[in-house]
Amino acid sequence: MIETEKILRDLCSCGGVSGSENGASDVFLKYAKPYCSSFYKDTLGNLIIKKGNGKKKIMVEAHCDKIGLMISGITDQGFLLFTEIGGHDKKIMPSTTVTVHGKKEDIFGVIGSVPSHLKKKQSFDISDLCIDVGLTRDETLKAVSVGDIAEFNTEYEKLCGDYAAASALDDRAGLAVLLEVMKTECPKNCEIIFVASTQEEVGLRGAKTAAFAENPDVYICVDVCHGKTPDASKNVYQTGKGAVITVGPNVQPYVSRALIQTAREKGIPYQIDVDGGCTGTNAWTVQIARRGIPTGLLSISLRYMHTRYEVISLKDIDITAKLICEYIKKESENGDR
């Protein structure tokens, strides 16, 4: 758990807004290097890491990008206008602090809106918000350019028990799972391809190109799903109760069945997500890459998705990694399908 916490702390503190993922993938690579045979980055910035040299190719993927903001304008008063990169819960944005990656240095800012005392309307949209960096227009123009990236200021925090809170646990928790899987011995007849993919939050892009290039025999997507909270009762899953295995048309039936069977045989806790359509994960696009790639989806239950502080159980990272390791062993024993 201590090592998992250190890895997550580093992964959640290294930038990586969609389209600017190098900081996150570089941290991931730092931890992965001792366990990999080779690696490369492709045109979209996907980091592809390989272990083993067997005939059967198994791809395990998690996305390394996170949601963020991009500066879209500067007002006469020096406030920064912005647009979203990825999906946000706008109602929690006011009074949130951000770091703007400016021309020469990072700048601290606060997202502001008209106080409720002065509002004529109680609802708002993104055009009602701005970033206050405390500079005049002329000063701001010297420090910030339209198109600069901003990200929310959030520190990794340990909660009680085995819980942790941070931003970007969607999907840095998935990257932590991949690193745990890397530590295990690769079956002789397998090549395991680990992918830290880009631009998932803005269109499920990177994983599709990585899968097209590598053409694996089996692909396992590792992402997050919604954790159960007092105000959510549908399509939510318990944290701390193991990996969530998806069944439905977005995954290959024999892959999901094998994951479930492996969990049962090895006594690994798991939950079932019955999903009748798009899962909203990279499984959606990888499944139809090339002529179709056999796909499975494992999710880590996460509370408060796409907010400043997402919450997970660290235990679920270890459980999910164990399930993938056991599945790979089982898959290596099967012949070509």
C-alpha positions in Angstrom: 0.0 0.0 0.0 2.8 2.4 0.8 4.4 2.0 -2.6 1.0 2.3 -4.3 0.4 5.6 -2.5 3.8 7.0 -3.5 3.1 6.0 -7.1 -0.4 7.5 -7.1 0.9 10.7 -5.4 3.4 11.2 -8.2 1.0 10.3 -11.0 -1.7 12.7 -9.7 0.8 15.6 -9.4 2.3 15.7 -12.8 -0.1 17.5 -15.1 -1.3 15.6 -18.1 -4.4 17.5 -19.3 -5.7 16.0 -22.6 -3.4 16.9 -25.4 -0.5 17.7 -23.1 0.1 14.3 -21.5 3.9 14.2 -21.6 4.3 15.0 -17.9 2.1 12.1 -16.8 3.5 9.6 -19.3 7.1 10.5 -18.3 6.3 9.8 -14.6 4.6 6.5 -15.6 7.7 5.5 -17.7 10.0 6.3 -14.7 8.3 3.6 -12.7 7.8 1.2 -15.6 11.4 1.1 -16.9 12.8 -1.5 -14.5 10.1 -4.0 -15.7 9.9 -3.5 -19.4 11.7 -4.9 -22.4 11.2 -1.9 -24.7 9.0 1.2 -25.1 8.2 4.0 -27.5 5.8 6.9 -27.9 3.7 7.2 -31.0 2.4 10.3 -32.9 -0.5 10.9 -30.5 1.8 10.6 -27.5 0.7 7.2 -26.4 3.3 5.4 -24.4 3.6 1.8 -25.4 5.6 -0.4 -23.2 6.4 -4.1 -23.9 7.3 -7.0 -21.7 8.2 -10.5 -23.0 8.5 -11.7 -26.6 6.0 -14.5 -26.9 3.6 -15.1 -29.8 0.3 -14.2 -28.0 -0.1 -10.4 -27.6 -2.1 -9.1 -24.7 -2.7 -5.4 -24.4 -3.5 -3.8 -21.0 -4.4 -0.1 -21.3 -5.2 2.9 -19.0 -5.5 6.5 -20.1 -3.0 9.0 -18.7 -4.9 12.2 -19.6 -7.1 14.2 -17.3 -9.7 17.0 -17.7 -8.6 20.6 -17.6 -9.0 24.1 -19.0 -7.7 26.2 -21.8 -7.4 30.0 -21.9 -9.7 31.4 -24.6 -9.5 35.1 -23.9 -8.4 38.0 -21.7 -10.8 40.7 -20.6 -10.2 44.4 -20.3 -9.8 44.0 -16.6 -7.2 41.2 -16.9 -9.4 38.3 -16.1 -8.9 35.0 -18.1 -11.7 33.5 -20.0 -11.5 29.7 -20.6 -13.0 26.7 -22.2 -13.2 23.1 -21.0 -11.0 20.2 -22.0 -13.1 17.2 -21.1 -16.3 17.2 -19.1 -16.7 19.2 -15.8 -19.2 19.7 -13.1 -19.6 23.4 -13.6 -21.5 24.0 -10.3 -18.4 23.3 -8.3 -16.1 25.5 -10.3 -16.6 28.9 -8.5 -13.8 29.5 -5.9 -11.7 26.6 -7.2 -8.0 27.4 -7.5 -6.1 26.6 -10.6 -2.5 26.8 -12.0 -2.2 28.5 -15.4 0.8 27.3 -17.3 1.8 30.7 -18.7 4.4 32.0 -21.1 7.4 31.8 -18.7 6.1 30.5 -15.4 3.1 29.0 -13.7 0.5 31.4 -12.3 -1.9 30.8 -9.4 -5.5 31.8 -10.1 -9.0 31.6 -8.7 -12.1 30.8 -10.7 -14.6 33.5 -9.9 -18.3 34.2 -10.6 -20.7 37.0 -9.5 -21.5 36.4 -5.8 -25.0 35.0 -5.2 -26.0 38.3 -3.4 -25.5 40.2 -6.7 -26.8 37.6 -9.1 -29.9 38.2 -11.2 -30.0 34.4 -12.1 -29.0 31.5 -9.9 -27.8 29.2 -12.6 -24.8 29.8 -14.7 -22.7 28.4 -17.5 -19.1 28.5 -18.5 -19.4 32.0 -20.0 -20.2 33.4 -16.5 -16.9 32.2 -15.1 -13.4 33.6 -15.3 -10.0 33.1 -13.8 -8.7 35.9 -11.5 -4.9 36.0 -11.4 -4.6 39.4 -9.8 -3.1 41.2 -12.8 -4.0 44.1 -15.0 -4.8 43.4 -18.7 -1.3 44.6 -19.7 0.4 42.5 -17.1 -1.7 39.5 -18.0 -0.9 39.8 -21.7 2.8 39.6 -20.8 2.3 36.5 -18.7 -0.4 34.4 -20.4 -1.3 33.5 -24.0 -4.6 32.4 -25.4 -4.3 28.6 -25.7 -2.4 28.2 -22.5 -3.4 25.2 -20.3 -4.8 25.5 -16.8 -5.4 22.7 -14.3 -7.0 22.5 -10.9 -4.9 22.6 -7.8 -5.4 19.5 -5.8 -3.0 17.6 -3.5 -3.1 13.8 -3.0 -4.6 13.2 0.4 -4.8 10.0 2.4 -8.2 9.4 4.0 -9.0 7.0 6.8 -8.5 3.3 6.2 -7.3 2.4 2.8 -9.0 5.4 1.0 -7.3 8.2 -0.9 -8.5 11.4 -2.5 -7.0 13.4 -5.4 -7.8 14.7 -8.8 -7.0 12.6 -11.9 -7.6 9.3 -10.1 -9.6 8.9 -13.4 -7.4 7.3 -14.7 -4.1 7.5 -12.8 -5.6 4.7 -10.6 -5.6 2.6 -13.8 -2.0 3.4 -14.5 -1.1 2.3 -10.9 -2.8 -1.1 -11.8 -0.7 -1.4 -14.9 2.5 -0.8 -12.9 1.5 -3.6 -10.4 0.9 -6.0 -13.3 4.3 -5.2 -14.8 6.0 -6.5 -11.7 4.9 -10.1 -12.3 6.6 -12.5 -14.5 5.4 -12.6 -18.1 4.4 -16.1 -19.4 6.9 -17.4 -21.9 4.5 -17.6 -24.8 3.1 -14.0 -24.3 4.0 -10.5 -25.0 2.3 -8.0 -22.7 1.8 -4.6 -24.2 1.1 -1.9 -21.6 -0.4 1.4 -23.0 -0.7 4.7 -21.2 -3.0 6.3 -23.7 -3.8 9.9 -24.6 -6.9 12.0 -25.2 -9.5 9.6 -23.7 -11.3 12.5 -22.1 -11.8 14.3 -25.4 -12.9 11.5 -27.7 -11.4 8.1 -26.8 -8.6 8.7 -29.3 -5.2 7.5 -28.3 -6.0 3.9 -27.4 -7.6 3.3 -30.8 -4.4 4.2 -32.7 -2.2 2.2 -30.3 -4.4 -0.8 -30.7 -4.4 -0.4 -34.5 -0.6 -0.3 -34.5 0.0 -3.3 -32.1 -3.0 -5.4 -33.2 -3.2 -7.5 -29.9 -5.0 -10.8 -29.6 -6.8 -9.6 -26.5 -7.2 -6.1 -25.1 -8.1 -5.3 -21.5 -9.2 -1.7 -20.7 -8.6 -0.5 -17.1 -10.7 2.6 -16.2 -12.9 3.8 -13.4 -16.7 3.7 -12.8 -19.0 5.5 -10.5 -18.7 4.7 -6.8 -21.7 4.4 -4.6 -22.6 7.6 -2.6 -25.7 8.5 -0.6 -27.2 10.5 -3.5 -26.5 7.9 -6.2 -28.3 4.7 -6.5 -28.1 3.6 -10.2 -25.1 2.4 -12.1 -22.9 2.7 -9.1 -20.6 0.2 -7.4 -19.1 -0.3 -4.0 -15.6 0.9 -3.3 -13.3 -1.6 -1.7 -15.2 -4.6 -3.1 -12.9 -5.4 -6.0 -12.8 -4.9 -9.8 -15.9 -4.2 -11.7 -16.2 -6.5 -14.7 -18.3 -5.3 -17.6 -20.6 -7.5 -19.6 -22.5 -6.4 -22.6 -22.0 -5.7 -26.4 -19.0 -3.4 -25.8 -16.9 -6.4 -24.7 -16.2 -9.8 -26.1 -18.3 -12.4 -24.3 -15.6 -14.9 -23.9 -13.2 -12.3 -22.5 -15.7 -11.2 -19.8 -16.6 -14.8 -19.0 -12.9 -15.6 -18.6 -12.4 -12.7 -16.3 -15.3 -13.7 -14.2 -14.3 -17.4 -14.1 -10.7 -16.4 -13.1 -12.0 -14.2 -10.3 -14.2 -17.1 -9.0 -11.5 -19.7 -9.2 -8.9 -17.5 -7.5 -11.3 -16.1 -4.8 -10.7 -12.5 -6.1 -13.5 -10.1 -5.2 -15.4 -8.7 -8.1 -18.6 -6.9 -9.2 -20.6 -7.0 -12.4 -21.5 -4.0 -14.6 -24.2 -4.8 -17.0 -23.8 -2.3 -19.8 -26.2 -2.4 -22.8 -24.3 0.1 -25.0 -21.3 2.5 -25.0 -19.3 2.2 -21.9 -17.8 5.6 -22.3 -14.3 4.1 -22.1 -11.6 3.3 -24.6 -13.1 -0.2 -24.9 -15.7 1.5 -27.2 -13.2 2.4 -29.9 -10.5 -0.3 -29.5 -13.2 -3.0 -30.0 -13.6 -1.9 -33.6 -10.0 -1.1 -34.4 -8.7 -2.9 -37.5 -11.0 -5.8 -38.1 -12.1 -5.9 -34.5 -10.1 -6.7 -31.3 -11.4 -9.0 -28.5 -12.0 -6.6 -25.7 -12.5 -6.7 -21.9 -13.2 -3.9 -19.4 -12.2 -3.7 -15.8 -13.2 -0.7 -13.8 -12.2 0.7 -10.4 -15.1 2.2 -8.4 -14.5 5.9 -7.9 -16.5 8.5 -6.0 -17.1 12.1 -7.2 -15.8 11.6 -10.8 -14.5 14.7 -12.6 -14.3 16.9 -9.5 -11.4 18.3 -7.6 -11.2 15.4 -5.3 -12.1 11.9 -6.5 -12.0 9.1 -3.9 -11.0 5.5 -4.3 -10.0 2.5 -2.2 -6.3 1.6 -2.6 -7.3 -2.0 -2.0 -9.2 -2.0 -5.4 -6.0 -1.2 -7.2 -4.3 -4.3 -5.8 -7.3 -6.5 -6.4 -7.7 -5.4 -10.0 -4.0 -5.9 -10.7 -4.2 -9.4 -9.2 -7.2 -10.3 -11.4 -5.3 -9.2 -14.5 -2.2 -11.2 -13.6 -4.2 -14.3 -13.1 -6.2 -13.7 -16.3 -3.0 -13.4 -18.3 -1.7 -16.7 -16.9 -5.0 -18.3 -17.8 -5.0 -16.7 -21.3 -1.5 -17.8 -22.0 -2.6 -21.4 -21.6 -5.2 -21.1 -24.3 -4.4 -21.6 -27.9 -5.4 -19.3 -30.7 -9.2 -18.6 -30.8 
